[in-house]
């Protein structure tokens, strides 16, 4: 609530404040501060372990892990699977008949190929027809990006909108259609109740009949443990030329291959330049956040705020926002 409401008070047009925008900045400062402590414990006790990180803001956390810890780390997010499920709905095909590869930055990732898994047929024309005929089934921002960039987003407006400037009402779907923050408060409360009930022995969960997790971490671990050859449409790695028009050394999302107990990133095609430019701006923010946490210094974090496309409209408003957030969250921040 603080991440969302305080920045908007100072003029930020952020919709969520989860992974981008001023709220995402402070979420990252807290998450990195917490996760690095966990990683150090893992590093001391199991230095050869593979770390599967699912903690948001995922690319910001993964970059800090990469810079501070020697553990091998792969980022795992269910957004790709949710995106394929949406494609299944739009295209009228079972999920198993869709083979899609994606590239970008987590929550700002784009389908580069969408094909029939049996025939290899390109399904992008069918998706384009669906967008034209049923625009109300697609987010406003996602439709606009598809028209301008030629690629369809893996995530919904609620996520890709955290990394693009807002044009005000009508440029996003999340705040006008789905009451995200009210739902989040309800969901968090429900998770707390169930977790406490299980921990105290008042509730036994029938694990054998519960639905399968949407996280891909279990599938990745199964493939690595068995040595099986499995392809994954998206996973998060530190870029090593895998997306050629993005700088190396930062956390990107791209297709992956598990084979003989190893997981490697697949190379992707260059992204459209407007997408790549937006991601490069985010990488500068990610770097400053890592500097801020590792150096226990708020100054780089403030510079990161100034670079954010959803920051308040003036440096003075950013300063007042930053100081208020420091005051209310001081006990959870790294400085």
Backbone bond lengths (Angstrom), bond angles and torsions (degrees), N, CA, C in turn:
res aa  C-N    CA-C-N  psi(-1)  N-CA   C-N-CA  omega(-1)  CA-C   N-CA-C  phi
1 X - - - 1.462 - - 1.528 110.82 -
2 X 1.328 115.95 -41.87 1.472 119.59 177.10 1.529 110.64 -63.38
3 X 1.350 116.83 -44.07 1.460 120.82 -179.81 1.524 111.44 -59.27
4 X 1.310 116.97 -33.46 1.468 121.14 -176.55 1.526 111.95 -86.55
5 X 1.328 116.69 -50.55 1.460 119.94 -168.41 1.522 113.88 -77.95
6 X 1.335 117.47 -39.80 1.469 118.68 -175.92 1.530 111.51 -65.17
7 X 1.333 120.52 -46.99 1.468 118.42 177.24 1.527 113.69 -59.97
8 X 1.320 118.16 -38.20 1.463 119.91 179.97 1.519 111.19 -66.62
9 X 1.304 116.82 -29.97 1.471 120.37 176.84 1.522 111.55 -60.55
10 X 1.331 116.50 -29.72 1.464 121.16 -177.70 1.532 112.63 -99.53
11 X 1.333 117.50 10.54 1.456 120.51 173.48 1.509 116.37 104.52
12 X 1.334 119.00 3.11 1.465 120.52 175.65 1.531 109.52 -70.11
13 X 1.342 116.17 140.13 1.460 121.06 178.67 1.528 112.02 -99.46
14 X 1.321 116.73 22.13 1.461 119.06 -179.70 1.519 111.09 -61.47
15 X 1.334 115.43 144.81 1.466 121.37 179.80 1.522 112.57 -92.41
16 X 1.345 117.25 -33.60 1.454 119.93 -172.66 1.525 113.19 -124.22
17 X 1.329 117.44 -47.73 1.459 119.67 -176.29 1.512 112.39 73.02
18 X 1.347 116.97 30.02 1.465 119.52 -179.85 1.528 111.85 -97.77
19 X 1.323 116.75 -55.55 1.466 120.19 -174.37 1.528 113.08 -119.64
20 X 1.299 118.98 -17.28 1.452 123.68 177.03 1.514 109.36 -134.48
21 X 1.341 115.98 -179.30 1.452 119.76 -177.41 1.517 111.13 71.69
22 X 1.317 117.34 178.32 1.470 120.35 179.89 1.523 113.05 -59.05
23 X 1.339 117.30 -38.01 1.458 119.55 177.84 1.519 111.94 -63.70
24 X 1.336 116.15 -40.23 1.448 120.12 177.62 1.516 112.70 -64.91
25 X 1.333 116.40 -29.71 1.470 120.36 176.06 1.515 110.70 -62.08
26 X 1.330 116.92 -49.75 1.466 119.58 -177.89 1.525 111.45 -73.16
27 X 1.337 117.20 -32.89 1.460 120.02 172.21 1.524 109.46 -58.31
28 X 1.345 116.80 -42.64 1.462 120.90 -179.46 1.522 111.47 -66.05
29 X 1.316 117.39 -43.16 1.468 119.88 179.91 1.526 110.91 -59.14
30 X 1.322 116.86 -41.89 1.461 120.11 179.55 1.524 111.36 -70.24
31 X 1.347 115.78 -45.30 1.472 119.41 -176.80 1.526 111.65 -64.54
32 X 1.330 116.89 -46.44 1.463 119.93 -179.78 1.523 110.06 -60.72
33 X 1.318 116.39 -43.75 1.461 121.09 179.84 1.530 110.98 -58.43
34 X 1.320 116.49 -41.05 1.466 121.83 -179.76 1.524 111.92 -73.51
35 X 1.338 116.55 -49.48 1.464 120.92 -172.17 1.527 111.55 -67.85
36 X 1.326 118.46 -36.40 1.463 119.24 -179.70 1.525 111.49 -61.87
37 X 1.322 117.59 -33.75 1.465 119.57 175.78 1.509 111.99 -64.44
38 X 1.346 116.21 -40.73 1.463 120.75 176.81 1.525 110.16 -64.57
39 X 1.342 116.08 -43.06 1.467 120.67 -178.17 1.527 111.60 -62.97
40 X 1.323 117.29 -37.41 1.460 120.20 179.62 1.531 110.99 -64.18
41 X 1.332 115.50 -37.17 1.469 119.12 176.59 1.521 110.78 -65.43
42 X 1.346 116.59 -42.72 1.466 120.01 177.79 1.527 110.09 -62.66
43 X 1.319 115.88 -44.47 1.464 120.80 -177.98 1.529 111.25 -60.59
44 X 1.321 117.27 -38.50 1.466 121.10 -179.68 1.530 111.90 -69.41
45 X 1.335 116.67 -33.93 1.462 120.29 -172.90 1.519 114.31 -103.27
46 X 1.320 117.60 -24.53 1.469 120.61 -178.74 1.524 109.09 -146.65
47 X 1.327 117.31 68.52 1.466 120.67 -172.94 1.518 114.43 -63.61
48 X 1.353 117.53 -19.16 1.463 119.75 179.78 1.533 112.06 -92.60
49 X 1.312 117.22 1.54 1.466 120.29 -175.87 1.529 111.40 -67.27
50 X 1.320 114.77 151.26 1.460 121.31 169.41 1.517 107.53 -94.11
51 X 1.304 116.89 124.39 1.465 121.94 179.54 1.520 109.37 -95.20
52 X 1.315 116.13 122.98 1.464 121.75 172.57 1.528 107.66 -101.52
53 X 1.308 116.14 107.25 1.463 119.98 -177.59 1.527 110.63 -96.06
54 X 1.333 116.12 130.54 1.462 121.32 174.84 1.530 111.03 -119.29
55 X 1.322 116.81 5.80 1.463 120.85 -173.79 1.523 111.14 -78.84
56 X 1.309 116.80 127.96 1.464 122.06 176.23 1.534 111.40 -86.47
57 X 1.332 116.24 155.56 1.464 129.31 -5.04 1.532 110.27 -72.75
58 X 1.326 116.37 110.69 1.452 122.39 -163.06 1.529 114.13 -56.12
59 X 1.336 120.89 -50.57 1.473 118.15 -177.60 1.517 113.12 -67.30
60 X 1.320 117.98 -27.83 1.467 121.35 177.62 1.526 109.77 -72.19
61 X 1.313 116.19 -42.33 1.460 120.27 177.54 1.530 110.41 -65.98
62 X 1.339 116.82 -44.32 1.463 119.61 -177.91 1.524 112.30 -63.74
63 X 1.320 117.81 -37.25 1.461 119.29 178.17 1.523 110.59 -63.69
64 X 1.323 117.64 -44.02 1.466 120.39 179.23 1.522 110.99 -63.09
65 X 1.341 117.61 -40.09 1.469 120.72 176.55 1.529 109.44 -60.39
66 X 1.319 116.02 -45.39 1.467 120.86 -179.02 1.523 111.51 -59.31
67 X 1.319 116.62 -38.82 1.464 119.90 -176.42 1.525 113.07 -81.23
68 X 1.329 117.27 -25.30 1.466 119.21 -171.66 1.516 114.32 -108.18
69 X 1.334 117.93 -22.16 1.460 121.98 -169.69 1.524 109.02 -128.12
70 X 1.332 116.71 148.56 1.461 120.40 -178.80 1.521 113.34 -89.77
71 X 1.334 118.38 -1.19 1.463 120.89 -179.48 1.523 111.72 -63.60
72 X 1.344 115.96 145.34 1.460 120.04 167.51 1.525 107.59 -71.27
73 X 1.312 116.58 133.01 1.465 119.66 -175.13 1.522 110.18 -135.75
74 X 1.326 115.25 132.45 1.461 122.74 173.51 1.524 107.07 -124.65
75 X 1.317 116.45 134.99 1.463 120.75 177.81 1.513 110.95 -91.16
76 X 1.315 115.94 139.34 1.464 122.38 -175.61 1.522 109.09 -128.34
77 X 1.342 116.29 128.12 1.468 120.95 -178.79 1.524 108.91 -142.20
78 X 1.335 118.68 140.01 1.459 120.32 -179.25 1.525 114.12 -80.66
79 X 1.339 118.31 -1.87 1.460 120.23 -175.81 1.528 112.15 -57.55
80 X 1.343 117.03 -37.90 1.460 118.58 179.54 1.533 110.65 -59.88
81 X 1.319 116.77 -45.43 1.471 119.77 179.79 1.526 111.01 -64.21
82 X 1.339 117.06 -39.51 1.461 119.50 176.15 1.530 110.18 -62.55
83 X 1.352 115.91 -39.69 1.457 119.43 179.06 1.522 112.21 -62.76
84 X 1.327 116.99 -41.50 1.463 120.32 178.41 1.526 110.29 -67.21
85 X 1.313 117.29 -35.03 1.467 119.74 176.41 1.527 111.01 -63.66
86 X 1.335 116.80 -37.62 1.464 119.41 175.86 1.531 110.31 -66.14
87 X 1.329 117.12 -41.56 1.463 119.47 176.49 1.531 110.86 -59.32
88 X 1.322 116.65 -40.29 1.459 121.11 178.81 1.529 110.70 -58.24
89 X 1.324 115.69 -42.18 1.469 120.46 178.25 1.524 110.75 -65.35
90 X 1.331 116.80 -46.86 1.460 120.56 -176.76 1.530 112.14 -66.06
91 X 1.329 116.02 -39.88 1.458 120.61 -173.60 1.523 113.42 -91.19
92 X 1.345 116.99 -8.52 1.457 120.24 -179.92 1.508 113.28 65.55
93 X 1.351 116.39 36.27 1.449 121.18 -178.88 1.526 109.12 -128.66
94 X 1.326 118.74 148.83 1.466 120.24 174.32 1.529 110.20 -61.94
95 X 1.324 115.69 150.71 1.463 120.72 179.72 1.521 111.02 -54.91
96 X 1.346 117.16 -37.99 1.454 121.13 -177.49 1.514 114.48 -66.10
97 X 1.338 117.35 -15.43 1.463 120.66 179.78 1.526 112.32 -95.32
98 X 1.348 116.51 4.79 1.463 120.48 -179.47 1.528 109.06 -112.88
99 X 1.319 115.97 124.68 1.458 121.18 173.54 1.528 107.39 -114.53
100 X 1.321 115.63 113.83 1.457 120.11 -175.54 1.522 109.86 -128.31
101 X 1.311 116.25 142.48 1.459 121.36 173.73 1.523 107.99 -120.66
102 X 1.328 114.88 147.36 1.459 119.96 -173.61 1.522 109.74 -132.48
103 X 1.329 115.65 158.24 1.461 120.70 178.00 1.516 109.01 -154.00
104 X 1.328 114.84 147.65 1.462 120.48 178.59 1.506 110.33 149.21
105 X 1.321 115.08 -138.51 1.458 123.68 177.34 1.523 107.14 -124.77
106 X 1.305 118.29 141.50 1.458 120.55 -175.78 1.525 111.88 -48.42
107 X 1.322 116.56 133.34 1.457 126.04 -175.15 1.524 112.33 69.96
108 X 1.337 116.90 1.63 1.459 122.06 174.31 1.534 106.02 -141.47
109 X 1.349 113.71 51.40 1.458 122.92 -174.32 1.522 108.83 -111.37
110 X 1.347 116.45 149.73 1.461 121.74 -169.22 1.521 110.29 -131.13
111 X 1.332 115.91 137.88 1.462 120.33 177.48 1.524 109.01 -70.90
112 X 1.337 116.70 115.52 1.464 119.80 176.18 1.516 111.46 -87.30
113 X 1.325 117.36 -31.90 1.458 121.91 176.77 1.516 109.31 -138.50
114 X 1.342 115.75 138.41 1.465 122.49 173.38 1.515 105.97 -134.09
115 X 1.333 117.20 113.13 1.461 120.55 -173.61 1.529 112.08 -134.71
116 X 1.318 114.76 157.47 1.460 121.76 170.95 1.531 107.35 -70.39
117 X 1.324 116.89 121.74 1.462 120.48 -175.31 1.522 112.60 -66.78
118 X 1.342 117.79 -18.64 1.466 120.57 -178.65 1.524 112.02 -90.82
119 X 1.332 116.82 -41.61 1.467 120.69 -172.30 1.526 113.46 -108.56
120 X 1.344 117.32 -17.57 1.457 119.91 -175.68 1.514 113.57 82.95
121 X 1.349 117.87 4.49 1.466 121.64 -179.13 1.533 110.61 -60.72
122 X 1.327 115.76 136.31 1.459 121.93 176.13 1.525 108.95 -71.39
123 X 1.341 117.28 120.81 1.464 121.25 -177.17 1.525 113.13 -98.20
124 X 1.325 116.78 0.84 1.466 118.81 178.59 1.540 112.24 -61.14
125 X 1.346 120.16 -41.11 1.478 118.43 176.79 1.528 113.17 -58.16
126 X 1.334 117.03 -39.48 1.465 119.73 178.69 1.523 110.81 -66.56
127 X 1.340 117.08 -38.03 1.464 120.07 177.22 1.528 110.36 -65.14
128 X 1.328 116.75 -40.56 1.465 119.83 179.28 1.524 110.80 -62.11
129 X 1.329 117.58 -40.80 1.463 121.06 177.78 1.522 110.52 -62.91
130 X 1.330 116.69 -39.13 1.460 119.69 -179.88 1.524 110.72 -64.70
131 X 1.316 117.33 -42.18 1.466 120.92 178.91 1.530 110.06 -61.59
132 X 1.326 117.22 -39.82 1.465 121.08 -179.29 1.524 112.01 -68.77
133 X 1.337 116.54 -37.48 1.463 120.51 -175.41 1.523 113.15 -86.70
134 X 1.323 116.09 -32.78 1.465 120.19 -176.65 1.535 110.54 -127.91
135 X 1.329 117.69 60.73 1.476 119.40 -175.35 1.517 113.60 -60.71
136 X 1.341 117.81 -28.13 1.460 121.65 -177.75 1.525 112.17 -66.51
137 X 1.336 118.33 -14.84 1.463 120.98 179.20 1.530 112.12 -87.49
138 X 1.327 116.23 -3.04 1.456 121.09 -177.49 1.528 109.05 -121.90
139 X 1.321 116.63 145.20 1.448 120.15 -179.19 1.520 112.43 -62.97
140 X 1.322 116.03 148.82 1.471 120.28 179.99 1.522 111.31 -57.86
141 X 1.321 115.42 -47.77 1.456 119.56 -177.90 1.521 111.13 -68.29
142 X 1.328 116.81 -40.45 1.459 120.47 178.50 1.518 111.78 -61.41
143 X 1.346 117.37 -41.43 1.467 121.18 177.32 1.519 110.96 -61.99
144 X 1.326 115.45 -44.23 1.463 119.14 -178.40 1.524 110.93 -63.98
145 X 1.334 116.53 -42.36 1.464 120.32 178.58 1.529 110.60 -63.67
146 X 1.317 117.33 -40.95 1.461 121.62 179.04 1.525 110.13 -60.17
147 X 1.336 115.79 -43.87 1.465 120.01 179.51 1.523 111.45 -65.23
148 X 1.335 117.21 -41.26 1.455 120.55 -173.38 1.527 113.07 -83.40
149 X 1.337 117.05 -36.49 1.461 120.21 -172.40 1.525 113.13 -104.76
150 X 1.343 117.16 -19.49 1.449 120.29 179.63 1.517 114.51 83.26
151 X 1.331 118.24 1.15 1.461 122.20 177.32 1.522 109.21 -120.85
152 X 1.335 115.14 145.58 1.463 120.54 179.82 1.528 108.72 -93.56
153 X 1.341 118.13 136.38 1.472 119.64 -178.43 1.520 112.21 -73.95
154 X 1.328 114.74 143.79 1.462 120.49 174.52 1.525 109.84 -67.85
155 X 1.329 117.17 -41.51 1.463 122.85 -176.59 1.519 111.38 -95.53
156 X 1.305 115.36 167.73 1.455 122.41 178.03 1.522 110.65 -82.74
157 X 1.332 116.22 176.25 1.465 121.89 178.91 1.516 112.50 -52.91
158 X 1.327 116.56 -35.12 1.464 120.31 -174.81 1.512 111.71 -59.65
159 X 1.345 117.32 -29.99 1.459 120.52 -179.01 1.524 112.23 -97.13
160 X 1.336 118.17 -50.53 1.462 117.76 -177.89 1.525 110.91 -64.89
161 X 1.337 116.76 -26.03 1.455 120.49 179.03 1.515 114.23 -69.04
162 X 1.335 117.06 -12.34 1.461 119.31 178.78 1.524 112.29 -77.03
163 X 1.330 116.57 -9.06 1.465 119.74 -175.17 1.520 113.32 -119.61
164 X 1.325 117.03 3.22 1.459 121.16 -179.03 1.520 110.10 -123.69
165 X 1.317 118.32 147.34 1.469 120.10 177.09 1.517 110.99 -58.86
166 X 1.321 116.24 144.99 1.455 120.64 178.38 1.524 109.84 -93.82
167 X 1.323 115.54 136.34 1.460 120.69 175.27 1.527 111.45 -94.87
168 X 1.317 116.52 15.33 1.456 120.05 179.12 1.510 112.25 89.99
169 X 1.341 118.48 -165.09 1.464 122.63 -177.20 1.526 111.47 -54.42
170 X 1.321 115.20 136.47 1.449 120.48 179.00 1.514 114.27 95.61
171 X 1.330 117.35 -12.24 1.466 119.21 -179.45 1.521 111.95 -92.78
172 X 1.307 117.38 -7.84 1.451 123.18 -179.93 1.526 108.87 -132.11
173 X 1.320 116.31 160.65 1.456 120.60 175.47 1.514 112.41 -105.97
174 X 1.345 117.27 -28.82 1.457 119.82 -166.33 1.519 113.06 -62.51
175 X 1.321 118.46 -48.41 1.456 119.84 -173.09 1.517 112.34 -76.25
176 X 1.341 117.62 -17.78 1.458 120.40 -177.38 1.523 112.70 -96.17
177 X 1.336 116.48 -22.97 1.467 120.14 -174.76 1.520 111.91 -110.78
178 X 1.308 117.12 -42.05 1.461 121.03 -171.59 1.521 110.21 -120.66
179 X 1.329 118.69 119.90 1.474 121.16 -179.66 1.524 111.15 -76.11
180 X 1.334 116.74 74.64 1.456 122.04 -170.22 1.522 112.42 -56.03
181 X 1.330 116.89 -46.24 1.464 118.79 -172.58 1.526 112.23 -71.92
182 X 1.335 116.82 -33.39 1.460 118.77 174.49 1.527 110.58 -66.70
183 X 1.341 116.10 -42.00 1.461 119.93 177.25 1.525 111.01 -62.91
184 X 1.328 116.57 -41.98 1.461 120.46 -178.51 1.525 110.88 -62.15
185 X 1.333 116.53 -41.32 1.460 119.55 178.88 1.527 110.69 -63.02
186 X 1.336 116.76 -42.24 1.471 120.93 178.26 1.522 110.65 -63.75
187 X 1.347 116.24 -46.92 1.465 120.81 -177.29 1.526 111.20 -62.71
188 X 1.328 116.66 -43.47 1.458 120.58 179.74 1.525 111.23 -61.71
189 X 1.322 116.39 -43.60 1.464 120.13 178.06 1.515 112.04 -62.16
190 X 1.341 116.52 -40.76 1.462 120.73 179.60 1.528 110.74 -65.85
191 X 1.346 116.90 -42.69 1.465 120.30 178.44 1.529 110.33 -59.71
192 X 1.322 116.02 -41.77 1.470 120.30 -178.71 1.528 110.07 -63.49
193 X 1.331 117.12 -44.82 1.464 120.73 -179.72 1.530 111.29 -60.89
194 X 1.341 116.14 -47.45 1.467 120.14 -177.51 1.530 110.51 -66.45
195 X 1.333 116.33 -43.54 1.469 120.20 -179.34 1.526 111.02 -59.95
196 X 1.326 116.69 -46.21 1.464 120.24 179.54 1.526 111.11 -64.21
197 X 1.334 116.03 -39.94 1.467 119.11 -179.26 1.522 111.09 -64.23
198 X 1.330 117.63 -40.53 1.469 121.26 178.21 1.531 109.99 -67.08
199 X 1.334 116.08 -45.00 1.466 120.32 -177.63 1.517 112.09 -62.71
200 X 1.325 116.68 -33.01 1.462 121.03 -177.82 1.528 112.51 -91.16
201 X 1.325 117.26 2.81 1.452 120.58 177.25 1.515 115.05 78.22
202 X 1.333 117.22 12.71 1.466 120.34 -179.65 1.525 112.32 -88.10
203 X 1.333 117.12 -10.57 1.457 121.04 -178.32 1.524 109.02 -142.73
204 X 1.312 115.71 130.17 1.464 120.82 175.62 1.528 108.17 -110.27
205 X 1.322 116.39 121.07 1.459 120.36 -179.79 1.525 110.22 -86.15
206 X 1.337 118.23 126.03 1.480 120.93 178.43 1.524 109.66 -76.37
207 X 1.341 116.17 83.15 1.460 121.05 -172.73 1.529 112.73 -56.44
208 X 1.339 116.53 -31.79 1.465 119.61 -174.99 1.520 112.66 -68.39
209 X 1.333 117.90 -22.06 1.466 119.14 -177.84 1.519 112.56 -113.53
210 X 1.342 117.70 -0.23 1.464 119.04 177.49 1.525 109.86 -69.75
211 X 1.338 117.95 150.39 1.470 119.70 179.49 1.521 111.52 -64.70
212 X 1.310 115.81 154.11 1.456 122.05 -178.78 1.529 109.96 -69.37
213 X 1.316 116.82 143.43 1.454 121.61 179.80 1.530 110.67 -64.51
214 X 1.345 115.77 146.64 1.456 120.60 175.82 1.534 111.71 -84.02
215 X 1.324 117.31 -9.13 1.460 119.10 175.83 1.526 109.35 -70.60
216 X 1.323 117.19 143.57 1.462 120.58 -178.91 1.526 112.52 -89.77
217 X 1.341 116.90 -0.04 1.453 119.71 -176.25 1.511 113.91 -57.40
218 X 1.348 117.21 -41.40 1.464 120.44 179.92 1.531 110.30 -64.29
219 X 1.327 116.57 -41.50 1.463 120.17 179.58 1.527 110.77 -64.04
220 X 1.328 116.33 -39.53 1.462 120.36 178.43 1.528 110.05 -64.60
221 X 1.336 116.57 -45.85 1.469 119.98 -178.99 1.530 111.61 -64.12
222 X 1.327 116.19 -40.01 1.474 119.45 177.70 1.530 110.59 -59.98
223 X 1.330 115.76 -44.72 1.463 119.52 -178.78 1.529 111.40 -64.95
224 X 1.342 116.25 -41.27 1.461 119.37 -178.64 1.526 111.06 -70.04
225 X 1.336 116.98 -39.06 1.464 120.12 -178.29 1.525 112.11 -69.68
226 X 1.324 116.10 -34.27 1.464 119.92 -176.48 1.523 112.85 -90.73
227 X 1.337 116.39 -15.99 1.458 119.44 -175.86 1.512 113.43 78.58
228 X 1.330 116.44 9.19 1.464 120.59 -177.30 1.534 110.77 -67.58
229 X 1.308 115.10 158.23 1.463 121.00 174.58 1.519 108.38 -94.88
230 X 1.316 116.72 112.56 1.462 121.97 -178.36 1.526 109.10 -134.58
231 X 1.324 115.17 138.49 1.461 120.03 176.16 1.518 109.25 -102.54
232 X 1.315 115.67 140.13 1.454 122.57 178.62 1.527 108.47 -122.94
233 X 1.318 115.44 133.41 1.465 119.72 -175.39 1.503 114.04 -69.15
234 X 1.330 117.00 -21.86 1.462 119.73 -179.38 1.516 110.26 -162.07
235 X 1.323 116.35 135.82 1.459 124.30 170.27 1.526 106.29 -152.85
236 X 1.326 116.16 166.16 1.464 120.10 -172.86 1.527 111.07 -110.56
237 X 1.324 115.24 125.44 1.457 123.41 -178.38 1.532 109.20 -133.17
238 X 1.315 116.08 166.89 1.453 120.56 167.63 1.529 107.76 -79.59
239 X 1.307 116.49 126.94 1.457 121.56 -174.40 1.527 111.70 -62.82
240 X 1.319 115.00 128.24 1.464 121.99 173.95 1.526 107.72 -131.68
241 X 1.317 115.40 58.90 1.452 120.65 -177.67 1.510 113.63 81.02
242 X 1.324 118.24 5.24 1.461 121.23 -176.39 1.524 112.01 -69.52
243 X 1.322 117.36 -35.16 1.463 121.74 170.68 1.526 105.37 -116.15
244 X 1.322 117.72 103.72 1.460 120.27 -163.12 1.517 116.09 -65.57
245 X 1.335 119.32 -26.53 1.466 118.09 -179.98 1.528 112.66 -100.67
246 X 1.339 116.08 23.41 1.459 121.85 168.62 1.525 108.31 -118.79
247 X 1.329 118.41 145.99 1.468 120.16 -177.31 1.524 111.83 -67.73
248 X 1.312 115.74 147.23 1.458 121.33 174.91 1.521 110.56 -70.01
249 X 1.343 115.00 160.28 1.456 120.06 174.58 1.506 114.66 89.41
250 X 1.334 117.86 5.62 1.461 121.57 178.99 1.526 109.67 -124.07
251 X 1.336 116.69 159.77 1.460 121.57 -174.29 1.525 110.89 -79.78
252 X 1.337 115.68 119.11 1.457 121.81 177.86 1.523 109.20 -121.53
253 X 1.325 115.09 165.11 1.470 121.37 176.84 1.520 108.10 -116.60
254 X 1.313 116.33 128.16 1.453 121.52 -179.79 1.519 109.22 -154.27
255 X 1.309 116.53 170.30 1.467 120.44 178.37 1.523 109.99 -63.88
256 X 1.335 115.83 157.12 1.467 120.32 -176.02 1.513 110.06 -141.03
257 X 1.333 114.83 157.00 1.461 121.83 178.13 1.523 109.02 -127.98
258 X 1.327 115.88 126.36 1.463 121.38 171.34 1.524 108.05 -99.47
259 X 1.332 116.51 128.48 1.465 120.77 -179.16 1.516 109.30 -158.30
260 X 1.323 116.43 131.85 1.465 122.15 178.37 1.530 112.44 55.07
261 X 1.338 115.73 37.16 1.459 120.14 175.72 1.510 115.51 81.00
262 X 1.327 118.50 8.96 1.467 122.06 178.56 1.521 109.54 -123.51
263 X 1.325 115.88 148.08 1.463 122.18 177.19 1.521 107.91 -116.58
264 X 1.327 116.59 121.65 1.465 120.53 -177.48 1.521 109.87 -126.16
265 X 1.321 115.01 149.04 1.460 121.08 178.42 1.518 110.47 -76.48
266 X 1.314 116.03 139.17 1.456 121.73 173.37 1.529 108.89 -85.15
267 X 1.311 116.71 148.73 1.457 120.32 174.75 1.523 109.94 -77.87
268 X 1.322 115.36 142.57 1.459 122.08 -179.70 1.530 109.45 -115.48
269 X 1.320 116.30 166.69 1.462 120.61 173.00 1.535 109.44 -76.33
270 X 1.329 117.29 159.12 1.475 118.80 174.29 1.520 110.59 -57.27
271 X 1.322 115.97 144.29 1.456 121.53 176.96 1.521 110.08 -82.31
272 X 1.341 118.38 154.32 1.468 119.40 172.09 1.526 110.66 -52.61
273 X 1.309 116.96 141.11 1.452 120.42 -171.12 1.533 113.78 -58.45
274 X 1.338 121.41 -39.20 1.470 118.73 177.72 1.526 112.78 -60.32
275 X 1.336 116.86 -37.01 1.463 120.42 177.14 1.524 109.51 -67.76
276 X 1.334 116.39 -47.08 1.464 120.32 -178.78 1.531 110.73 -61.42
277 X 1.324 117.16 -38.84 1.472 120.26 179.71 1.526 110.88 -63.94
278 X 1.342 116.84 -42.74 1.459 120.27 178.37 1.528 110.81 -63.07
279 X 1.332 117.41 -38.62 1.467 120.80 -179.97 1.525 110.46 -70.08
280 X 1.327 117.20 -40.43 1.468 118.87 178.53 1.523 111.13 -61.32
281 X 1.327 117.00 -36.87 1.471 120.03 175.14 1.519 110.62 -62.52
282 X 1.336 116.48 -41.55 1.460 119.79 177.96 1.526 111.17 -64.96
283 X 1.322 117.54 -36.59 1.462 119.88 178.88 1.527 111.44 -61.41
284 X 1.328 117.23 -37.84 1.467 119.43 175.23 1.523 110.17 -60.80
285 X 1.337 115.75 -41.52 1.467 120.51 178.01 1.524 109.93 -63.61
286 X 1.333 117.47 -44.95 1.468 121.35 -179.91 1.524 110.63 -58.43
287 X 1.325 116.20 -43.24 1.466 120.30 -178.27 1.523 111.11 -63.60
288 X 1.326 116.34 -42.41 1.467 120.13 179.78 1.527 111.32 -66.19
289 X 1.335 117.21 -36.89 1.467 120.22 177.57 1.527 109.90 -63.88
290 X 1.339 116.93 -44.90 1.470 119.76 177.77 1.526 110.25 -60.29
291 X 1.339 117.34 -43.58 1.465 120.62 177.90 1.518 110.99 -60.00
292 X 1.324 116.32 -40.40 1.455 121.02 -176.87 1.526 111.18 -65.43
293 X 1.348 116.50 -45.83 1.465 119.84 -177.97 1.525 110.66 -71.18
294 X 1.320 116.73 -46.91 1.462 119.67 -176.22 1.524 111.64 -68.32
295 X 1.323 117.08 -31.32 1.455 120.62 179.02 1.512 114.16 -93.62
296 X 1.346 116.89 -1.19 1.476 121.87 -178.03 1.526 110.50 51.68
297 X 1.344 114.77 47.32 1.461 121.00 -172.90 1.526 108.71 -134.07
298 X 1.331 119.24 120.77 1.463 120.54 -179.24 1.526 114.30 -73.04
299 X 1.334 118.60 -16.56 1.470 120.51 -174.59 1.525 112.82 -60.04
300 X 1.355 120.55 -47.86 1.470 118.42 177.53 1.527 112.93 -61.38
301 X 1.327 117.50 -33.27 1.466 120.04 178.78 1.521 110.78 -64.43
302 X 1.325 117.06 -38.49 1.467 119.34 177.22 1.520 110.60 -66.23
303 X 1.334 117.82 -38.97 1.463 120.64 176.34 1.530 110.01 -62.20
304 X 1.329 117.02 -36.94 1.461 120.84 177.25 1.520 110.88 -62.95
305 X 1.322 116.83 -40.19 1.461 120.74 178.15 1.521 110.90 -60.83
306 X 1.317 117.33 -42.79 1.462 120.93 -178.60 1.528 112.14 -63.38
307 X 1.334 117.29 -28.30 1.464 121.45 -179.43 1.522 113.23 -81.92
308 X 1.318 117.47 -14.34 1.460 119.95 -171.51 1.530 111.17 -73.89
309 X 1.342 118.05 133.19 1.471 120.30 -179.43 1.520 113.90 -66.02
310 X 1.328 118.03 -14.74 1.462 120.90 179.01 1.532 111.97 -109.32
311 X 1.326 116.86 18.54 1.463 120.84 176.76 1.528 110.05 -69.68
312 X 1.325 118.07 159.24 1.466 120.47 172.72 1.526 111.10 -55.35
313 X 1.330 117.56 159.84 1.471 120.81 -168.49 1.522 116.36 -73.97
314 X 1.323 119.42 -10.45 1.464 120.02 -178.84 1.525 110.13 -135.46
315 X 1.323 115.77 157.57 1.459 120.44 178.96 1.527 110.34 -64.59
316 X 1.328 116.52 -36.47 1.466 119.82 178.76 1.530 110.86 -63.43
317 X 1.353 116.39 -43.55 1.469 119.41 178.47 1.530 110.35 -64.28
318 X 1.332 116.76 -38.22 1.470 119.99 176.74 1.524 110.94 -62.45
319 X 1.334 115.98 -41.17 1.465 120.04 -179.81 1.523 111.47 -63.02
320 X 1.339 115.78 -44.17 1.464 119.01 -179.32 1.530 111.33 -68.26
321 X 1.336 116.22 -38.85 1.462 120.31 175.33 1.523 110.00 -60.70
322 X 1.317 116.56 -48.59 1.461 121.46 -176.46 1.525 110.50 -60.81
323 X 1.312 117.40 -45.09 1.462 120.92 -178.25 1.525 111.72 -65.04
324 X 1.340 116.66 -38.31 1.469 118.51 178.76 1.525 110.43 -67.44
325 X 1.328 117.33 -42.07 1.463 119.49 178.67 1.525 110.98 -64.26
326 X 1.337 117.40 -38.39 1.462 119.68 176.11 1.522 110.83 -59.46
327 X 1.317 116.01 -40.47 1.464 120.16 -177.01 1.530 111.76 -68.43
328 X 1.343 117.44 -44.37 1.469 119.16 -173.77 1.524 112.08 -81.25
329 X 1.346 118.23 -21.76 1.462 120.05 -177.18 1.530 113.17 -115.77
330 X 1.306 116.12 14.95 1.463 120.33 -172.82 1.525 112.92 -54.01
331 X 1.319 117.67 -37.65 1.467 120.02 -175.63 1.526 112.75 -71.10
332 X 1.349 118.51 -10.33 1.467 121.18 -179.46 1.532 112.93 -115.17
333 X 1.316 117.49 -1.60 1.460 121.26 -177.23 1.525 110.20 -94.39
334 X 1.333 117.75 161.01 1.474 120.02 -173.03 1.515 114.42 -82.36
335 X 1.347 118.48 2.10 1.470 118.93 -177.93 1.520 109.63 -137.70
